[in-house]
Amino acid sequence: MSEKASKPWGGRFQESTDAFVEAFTASVQFDQRMYAQDIEGSQAHARMLQSIGVLSDDECQQILSGLDEIRADIEAGNFDWRVDLEDVHMNIEAALVAKIGEPGKKLHTGRSRNDQVATDIRLYLRSQATQIDAELKRLQQGILQLAEAEHATLMPGFTHLQVAQVITVGHHLLAWFEMIRRDRQRLADCMQRMNTLPLGSAALAGTPFPLDREMVADALGFSAISRNSLDAVSDRDFAIEFCSFASILLMHLSRFSEELVLWTSQQFEFIELPDRFCTGSSIMPQKKNPDVPELVRGKSGRVFGNLMSLLTLMKSQVLAYNKDNQEDKEPLFDTIDTVLGCLRAYADMLPNIQFQRENLAAALSRGYATATDLADYLVAKGVAFRDAHEIVGRAVRIAIDAGVDLSELELSQLQDISPMITDDVYKVLQAEGSVASKNVFGGSSPAQVMAQIKLAREELN
């Protein structure tokens, strides 16, 4: 048989594919990772073809057994992936025909590689999304573990990277938890739309065979079947949506990383990262570099780029399937791998962070973090907020000139600014009193932090 005739589509061609073009257009180098999903989809398709009379019982069984053997060969590393067969689908189909003969040629009845690959990608992405969600949950559990241990540890809260108000470490960590909580919601929402079966749409127009698409959907765990064959074979919204979820997630992890990098520096010294998550310098013996957070921060760029790649890939495509869509897999696969790696690193590292409580407390004394509490104190005594703001601003100026904290000003100095101030003011000028007063739902008081941790754990369980 000539090379051109050995191709499943070679019947209308008069010359063999150019060797460079063959390599250039092949995707088996990267789409072979979907072999399990391709076999799973083919077996479900075969059982359905048997149920409608296209395959005999014996033919179906030969196909099922042959595909099982091919799966075992692949997993044992004994499968010869051929570039001349272009992709995972044709490699497996050719191996099946070589193994069982004529019945293998009937498997492709009522389907096309267009709806086959659209199905495989969804099956693969669904399995990977399940793993990603498990890692997200593990990260959430690590955040809660650390937040509980530090629920009453005082630290400065920042705006504009300037000391703003007193919060607790636990409260700060719960802000990270909320970001990941939204990420999991986005992933779950994405998975709902991902879980639609395109198989049965064939190349673009559907098929004359009376396929039982509901049977296949049920066998493969899809919650719905596609309603338009043109859209089904050309849709990659689910991949774009996944990469959008991943980009927002990596943006969050990058924000976490930026804080960890700052907090490990000598300028902050808020935390100590375990040695096993850091590296040293080849020239400076004293260095301990926060490489894991830095690398996660950097990897956000490649995930953002993958999202842009997919959006650009799809923006000018006419209906229905185009060869352009072969370019959907590498950005998607890279995004999956990157997300899983970053999440594993963070879920392993985060619960082992050590907070330097003395340094955190010292940082609070440098930024007049209780200034807003003094303004609130005056408002509670009947002073209009804007007037209170002006009064506290003058108090801060006096403290700056004297080189002391607000809590170290004499009562007489404070009363010179406002006679409304009495000796009970020192309760709100102390960091502990400041944070304890924020006892509103979602606030930063230790009691509220523990209440939020309890609620979060109930949600996770």
Phi, psi and omega per residue, in radians:
M1 nan 2.327 3.136
S2 -1.196 2.821 -3.135
E3 -1.056 -0.745 -3.116
K4 -1.133 -0.642 -3.111
A5 -1.303 -0.351 3.137
S6 -1.299 -0.281 3.077
K7 -1.265 2.458 3.092
P8 -1.039 -0.403 -3.136
W9 -1.882 0.227 -2.927
G10 -1.372 -0.054 -3.017
G11 -1.047 -0.634 -3.064
R12 -1.625 0.037 -3.071
F13 -1.717 2.556 -3.106
Q14 -1.889 -0.145 3.073
E15 -2.460 2.768 -3.109
S16 -1.292 2.725 3.104
T17 -1.139 2.386 3.031
D18 -0.964 2.417 -3.054
A19 -1.047 -0.724 3.115
F20 -1.156 -0.776 -3.139
V21 -1.070 -0.684 3.127
E22 -1.031 -0.799 3.120
A23 -1.229 -0.668 -3.086
F24 -1.142 -0.631 -3.054
T25 -1.634 -0.130 -3.119
A26 -1.280 2.610 3.090
S27 -2.187 0.018 -3.035
V28 -1.099 -0.405 3.140
Q29 -1.042 -0.570 -3.110
F30 -2.034 -0.426 -3.088
D31 -1.527 -0.039 3.091
Q32 -1.130 -0.310 3.098
R33 -1.131 -0.232 3.120
M34 -1.646 0.302 -3.047
Y35 -1.008 -0.715 -3.094
A36 -1.132 -0.708 3.131
Q37 -1.223 -0.631 3.111
D38 -1.120 -0.742 3.121
I39 -1.190 -0.737 3.115
E40 -1.041 -0.791 3.126
G41 -1.144 -0.689 3.130
S42 -1.162 -0.658 3.129
Q43 -1.186 -0.691 3.073
A44 -1.126 -0.694 3.116
H45 -1.122 -0.714 -3.136
A46 -1.117 -0.758 3.131
R47 -1.100 -0.647 3.113
M48 -1.187 -0.731 3.098
L49 -1.069 -0.610 3.064
Q50 -1.139 -0.719 -3.063
S51 -1.168 -0.444 3.140
I52 -1.770 0.095 3.025
G53 1.567 0.108 3.093
V54 -1.301 -0.632 3.090
L55 -1.972 2.490 2.998
S56 -1.343 2.917 3.111
D57 -1.023 -0.744 -3.117
D58 -1.176 -0.735 3.116
E59 -1.084 -0.743 3.128
C60 -1.088 -0.752 -3.115
Q61 -1.144 -0.670 3.085
Q62 -1.085 -0.732 3.127
I63 -1.113 -0.816 -3.120
L64 -1.074 -0.803 -3.128
S65 -1.159 -0.731 3.130
G66 -1.064 -0.744 3.120
L67 -1.158 -0.635 3.062
D68 -1.069 -0.731 3.134
E69 -1.157 -0.691 3.107
I70 -1.112 -0.735 3.094
R71 -1.027 -0.767 3.137
A72 -1.110 -0.706 3.108
D73 -1.083 -0.773 -3.136
I74 -1.083 -0.810 -3.079
E75 -1.226 -0.399 3.074
A76 -1.533 -0.053 -3.127
G77 1.350 0.389 -3.084
N78 -1.886 0.316 -3.099
F79 -1.797 2.334 -3.134
D80 -1.635 1.740 3.102
W81 -1.342 2.158 -3.056
R82 -1.919 2.189 3.110
V83 -1.137 -0.578 -3.107
D84 -1.168 -0.274 3.069
L85 -1.655 0.126 2.872
E86 1.306 -0.985 -2.960
D87 -2.546 3.095 -3.117
V88 -1.074 -0.630 -3.052
H89 -1.170 -0.856 -3.087
M90 -1.274 -0.530 3.059
N91 -1.103 -0.801 -3.130
I92 -1.216 -0.706 3.128
E93 -1.099 -0.769 -3.141
A94 -1.115 -0.694 3.107
A95 -1.134 -0.637 3.123
L96 -1.154 -0.786 3.129
V97 -1.102 -0.720 3.115
A98 -1.108 -0.531 -3.065
K99 -1.472 -0.718 -3.012
I100 -2.101 -0.103 3.075
G101 1.395 -2.442 -2.969
E102 -0.927 -0.743 -3.133
P103 -1.018 -0.541 3.131
G104 -1.117 -0.478 -3.140
K105 -1.278 -0.301 -3.105
K106 -1.502 -0.228 -3.026
L107 -1.066 -0.557 -3.029
H108 -1.433 0.084 3.120
T109 -1.032 2.267 3.043
G110 1.373 0.158 3.096
R111 -2.481 2.909 3.103
S112 -2.284 2.838 3.001
R113 -1.077 -0.397 -3.127
N114 -1.126 -0.855 3.117
D115 -1.421 -0.381 3.100
Q116 -1.178 -0.852 -3.128
V117 -1.190 -0.622 3.108
A118 -1.086 -0.599 3.089
T119 -1.272 -0.795 -3.112
D120 -1.040 -0.766 -3.111
I121 -1.084 -0.746 3.133
R122 -1.108 -0.762 3.119
L123 -1.086 -0.757 -3.129
Y124 -1.158 -0.818 -3.119
L125 -1.119 -0.649 3.106
R126 -1.069 -0.755 3.134
S127 -1.153 -0.695 3.134
Q128 -1.239 -0.643 3.110
A129 -1.107 -0.599 3.087
T130 -1.110 -0.734 3.090
Q131 -1.139 -0.719 -3.137
I132 -1.098 -0.733 3.127
D133 -1.095 -0.657 3.103
A134 -1.110 -0.684 3.103
E135 -1.213 -0.647 3.070
L136 -1.078 -0.735 3.119
K137 -1.124 -0.704 3.119
R138 -1.117 -0.657 3.075
L139 -1.131 -0.756 3.096
Q140 -1.019 -0.757 -3.139
Q141 -1.096 -0.671 3.090
G142 -1.150 -0.693 3.091
I143 -1.069 -0.791 -3.119
L144 -1.132 -0.677 3.111
Q145 -1.045 -0.811 -3.133
L146 -1.238 -0.665 3.140
A147 -1.106 -0.675 3.114
E148 -1.153 -0.734 3.140
A149 -1.112 -0.510 -3.084
E150 -2.014 0.487 -3.004
H151 -1.141 -0.446 -3.120
A152 -1.974 0.099 3.139
T153 -1.287 2.119 -3.082
L154 -1.391 2.502 3.058
M155 -2.684 2.825 3.058
P156 -1.345 2.403 2.893
G157 -1.601 2.505 -3.011
F158 -2.016 2.561 2.753
T159 -2.274 2.461 -3.074
H160 1.009 0.415 -3.059
L161 1.052 0.402 3.040
Q162 -1.924 2.509 3.113
V163 -0.997 2.239 -3.031
A164 -2.052 -1.131 -3.139
Q165 -2.511 2.928 3.121
V166 -1.405 2.278 2.989
I167 -2.342 -3.051 3.019
T168 -1.977 2.751 3.067
V169 -1.035 -0.709 3.133
G170 -1.030 -0.727 3.131
H171 -1.132 -0.717 3.112
H172 -1.073 -0.782 -3.129
L173 -1.138 -0.594 3.113
L174 -1.172 -0.416 3.019
A175 -1.136 -0.690 3.042
W176 -1.091 -0.738 3.138
F177 -0.997 -0.758 -3.116
E178 -1.113 -0.647 3.095
M179 -1.087 -0.810 -3.139
I180 -1.170 -0.600 3.087
R181 -1.034 -0.772 3.107
R182 -1.178 -0.623 3.102
D183 -1.069 -0.741 3.121
R184 -1.140 -0.632 3.087
Q185 -1.127 -0.725 3.112
R186 -1.109 -0.719 3.141
L187 -1.128 -0.760 3.128
A188 -1.082 -0.693 3.126
D189 -1.147 -0.739 3.105
C190 -1.083 -0.724 -3.096
M191 -1.137 -0.504 3.100
Q192 -1.102 -0.794 -3.135
R193 -1.319 -0.488 3.086
M194 -1.135 -0.498 -2.933
N195 -1.537 0.808 3.088
T196 -2.034 2.258 -3.062
L197 -1.424 2.101 3.046
P198 -1.584 -0.291 -3.069
L199 -1.041 2.350 -3.026
G200 1.904 -0.171 3.072
S201 -1.437 -0.261 -3.109
A202 1.009 -2.487 -3.036
A203 -1.217 -0.766 3.103
L204 -2.951 -0.362 -2.954
A205 -1.947 0.098 -3.018
G206 1.509 -2.871 -3.050
T207 -2.529 2.624 3.100
P208 -1.348 -0.207 -3.137
F209 -1.335 2.487 -3.077
P210 -1.377 1.133 -3.074
L211 -1.114 2.467 3.041
D212 -1.658 1.461 -3.051
R213 -1.184 -0.567 3.112
E214 -1.106 -0.650 3.108
M215 -1.078 -0.779 3.133
V216 -1.148 -0.751 3.136
A217 -1.044 -0.751 3.137
D218 -1.127 -0.750 -3.118
A219 -1.121 -0.603 -3.089
L220 -1.668 0.001 3.083
G221 1.365 0.395 3.066
F222 -1.454 2.492 -3.099
S223 -1.549 -0.196 -3.129
A224 -2.719 2.882 3.020
I225 -2.032 2.627 -3.100
S226 -1.130 2.589 -3.043
R227 -1.815 -0.144 -3.131
N228 -2.499 2.100 -3.010
S229 -1.168 -0.630 3.095
L230 -1.048 -0.861 -3.129
D231 -1.162 -0.687 -3.032
A232 -1.051 -0.720 -3.065
V233 -1.435 -0.327 -3.067
S234 -1.917 -0.118 -3.102
D235 -1.265 2.249 2.963
R236 -2.266 0.370 3.112
D237 -0.989 -0.685 -3.085
F238 -1.091 -0.625 3.107
A239 -1.248 -0.713 3.099
I240 -1.124 -0.739 3.140
E241 -1.120 -0.685 3.089
F242 -1.095 -0.771 3.140
C243 -1.185 -0.484 3.027
S244 -1.180 -0.817 3.033
F245 -0.955 -0.829 -3.084
A246 -1.104 -0.653 3.136
S247 -1.150 -0.730 3.106
I248 -1.151 -0.724 3.092
L249 -1.047 -0.832 -3.130
L250 -1.176 -0.525 3.017
M251 -1.083 -0.739 3.100
H252 -1.123 -0.817 3.136
L253 -1.104 -0.566 3.095
S254 -1.181 -0.643 3.069
R255 -1.149 -0.748 3.067
F256 -1.002 -0.797 -3.076
S257 -1.084 -0.734 3.137
E258 -1.043 -0.720 3.123
E259 -1.183 -0.732 -3.138
L260 -1.117 -0.703 3.106
V261 -1.084 -0.788 3.093
L262 -1.099 -0.783 -3.048
W263 -1.180 -0.423 3.103
T264 -1.454 -0.243 -3.059
S265 -1.247 2.759 3.116
Q266 -1.126 -0.360 3.126
Q267 -1.283 -0.401 3.112
F268 -1.976 -1.010 -3.081
E269 0.939 0.798 3.105
F270 -1.476 -0.499 -3.051
I271 -2.412 2.840 2.984
E272 -2.174 2.143 3.070
L273 -1.542 2.525 3.083
P274 -1.028 2.521 -3.120
D275 -0.974 -0.611 -3.038
R276 -1.212 -0.169 3.079
F277 -1.887 0.253 -3.119
C278 -2.283 2.929 3.054
T279 -2.333 2.982 3.132
G280 -1.897 -2.997 -3.129
S281 -1.876 2.526 3.118
S282 -1.304 -0.240 -3.078
I283 -2.168 -0.499 -3.069
M284 -1.913 1.798 -2.997
P285 -1.108 -0.398 -3.049
Q286 -1.427 -0.164 -2.964
K287 -1.334 2.468 2.936
K288 -2.316 1.811 -2.974
N289 -1.685 2.345 3.129
P290 -1.394 1.165 -2.983
D291 -1.150 -0.617 -3.121
V292 -1.093 -0.932 3.082
P293 -1.048 -0.672 3.138
E294 -1.113 -0.738 -3.109
L295 -1.211 -0.689 3.074
V296 -1.075 -0.734 3.088
R297 -1.034 -0.712 3.132
G298 -1.230 -0.621 -3.094
K299 -1.201 -0.305 3.067
S300 -1.015 -0.599 -3.112
G301 -1.103 -0.694 -3.118
R302 -1.245 -0.577 3.106
V303 -1.222 -0.734 3.049
F304 -1.023 -0.727 -3.141
G305 -1.113 -0.657 3.107
N306 -1.121 -0.670 3.075
L307 -1.086 -0.794 3.120
M308 -1.101 -0.636 3.113
S309 -1.065 -0.796 -3.110
L310 -1.208 -0.703 3.096
L311 -1.078 -0.755 3.141
T312 -1.190 -0.666 3.112
L313 -0.990 -0.704 -3.000
M314 -1.611 -0.246 -2.883
K315 -1.159 -0.415 -3.073
S316 -2.096 0.279 -3.067
Q317 -1.475 2.198 3.007
V318 -1.386 2.771 3.068
L319 -1.229 2.454 0.135
A320 -1.976 -1.824 -3.090
Y321 -1.259 2.474 3.031
N322 -2.323 2.698 -3.126
K323 -1.067 -0.404 3.061
D324 -0.830 -0.627 -3.004
N325 -1.154 -0.218 3.011
Q326 -1.077 -0.443 -3.126
E327 -1.373 0.053 3.136
D328 -1.366 -0.424 -2.911
K329 -1.362 -0.803 -3.076
E330 -1.095 -0.786 3.047
P331 -1.078 -0.679 -3.140
L332 -1.168 -0.821 -3.135
F333 -1.108 -0.719 3.124
D334 -1.107 -0.678 3.110
T335 -1.108 -0.785 3.116
I336 -1.020 -0.875 -3.104
D337 -1.083 -0.727 -3.111
T338 -1.163 -0.786 -3.141
V339 -1.079 -0.812 -3.136
L340 -1.086 -0.724 3.130
G341 -1.126 -0.789 -3.137
C342 -1.127 -0.734 -3.134
L343 -1.152 -0.719 3.118
R344 -1.077 -0.775 3.139
A345 -1.041 -0.785 -3.105
Y346 -1.227 -0.732 -3.123
A347 -1.137 -0.561 3.088
D348 -1.319 -0.679 -3.004
M349 -1.415 -0.745 -2.897
L350 -1.014 -0.813 -3.088
P351 -1.129 -0.220 -3.077
N352 -1.753 0.113 3.078
I353 -1.230 2.393 3.082
Q354 -1.869 2.133 3.106
F355 -1.539 2.377 -3.137
Q356 -1.604 1.604 -2.950
R357 -1.131 -0.649 -3.137
E358 -1.138 -0.692 3.130
N359 -1.196 -0.633 3.087
L360 -1.111 -0.754 3.138
A361 -1.137 -0.691 3.130
A362 -1.117 -0.641 3.134
A363 -1.118 -0.556 3.129
L364 -1.130 -0.500 -3.067
S365 -1.397 -0.068 -3.046
R366 -1.811 -0.055 -3.008
G367 -2.269 0.222 3.114
Y368 0.940 0.872 -3.017
A369 -1.212 -0.235 -3.132
T370 -1.744 0.219 -3.115
A371 -1.068 -0.755 -3.138
T372 -1.137 -0.582 3.094
D373 -1.107 -0.633 3.098
L374 -1.167 -0.684 3.088
A375 -1.110 -0.763 3.107
D376 -1.092 -0.643 3.097
Y377 -1.037 -0.782 -3.130
L378 -1.187 -0.681 3.110
V379 -1.078 -0.687 3.120
A380 -1.123 -0.368 3.114
K381 -1.668 0.140 3.031
G382 1.794 0.028 3.127
V383 -1.421 2.360 3.079
A384 -1.082 2.522 -3.008
F385 -1.028 -0.754 -3.107
R386 -1.105 -0.627 3.064
D387 -1.191 -0.715 3.111
A388 -1.066 -0.705 3.120
H389 -1.030 -0.771 -3.140
E390 -1.138 -0.731 -3.130
I391 -1.090 -0.810 -3.096
V392 -1.177 -0.635 3.087
G393 -1.005 -0.703 3.108
R394 -1.181 -0.652 3.115
A395 -1.125 -0.717 3.117
V396 -1.100 -0.702 3.133
R397 -1.060 -0.739 3.117
I398 -1.089 -0.771 -3.129
A399 -1.114 -0.712 3.111
I400 -1.074 -0.797 -3.123
D401 -1.111 -0.579 -3.118
A402 -1.520 -0.202 -3.129
G403 1.232 0.587 -3.122
V404 -2.248 2.931 3.052
D405 -1.415 2.819 3.095
L406 -0.989 -0.655 -3.105
S407 -1.216 -0.213 -3.131
E408 -1.694 -0.036 3.075
L409 -1.246 2.534 3.079
E410 -1.220 2.626 3.114
L411 -1.028 -0.658 -3.129
S412 -1.117 -0.618 3.110
Q413 -1.140 -0.722 -3.141
L414 -1.191 -0.678 -3.107
Q415 -1.263 -0.408 3.036
D416 -1.124 -0.517 3.137
I417 -1.447 -0.704 3.136
S418 -2.635 2.116 3.111
P419 -1.202 -0.167 3.124
M420 -1.268 -0.267 -3.093
I421 -1.444 2.267 3.091
T422 -2.175 -3.120 -2.996
D423 -1.198 -0.200 3.077
D424 -1.307 -0.073 -3.104
V425 -1.107 -0.485 -3.047
Y426 -1.197 -0.291 3.054
K427 -1.146 -0.674 -3.109
V428 -1.536 -0.299 3.118
L429 -1.455 -0.216 3.033
Q430 -1.481 2.474 -3.082
A431 -1.021 -0.704 -3.121
E432 -1.102 -0.751 3.122
G433 -1.182 -0.636 3.126
S434 -1.046 -0.906 -3.059
V435 -1.252 -0.585 -3.140
A436 -1.142 -0.470 -3.101
S437 -1.295 -0.289 -3.097
K438 -1.527 1.023 -2.995
N439 -1.706 0.542 3.064
V440 -1.549 2.696 3.133
F441 -0.957 2.207 -3.075
G442 1.512 -0.011 -3.118
G443 -1.398 -3.094 -2.969
S444 -1.746 0.062 3.134
S445 -1.141 2.604 3.115
P446 -0.944 -0.647 3.130
A447 -1.116 -0.728 3.118
Q448 -1.211 -0.628 3.096
V449 -1.063 -0.790 3.130
M450 -1.148 -0.635 3.110
A451 -1.135 -0.697 3.121
Q452 -1.205 -0.636 3.081
I453 -1.108 -0.745 3.116
K454 -1.088 -0.779 3.122
L455 -1.104 -0.710 -3.134
A456 -1.123 -0.731 -3.138
R457 -1.153 -0.648 3.084
E458 -1.094 -0.709 3.104
E459 -1.117 -0.753 -3.123
L460 -1.137 -0.551 -3.101
N461 -1.502 nan nan
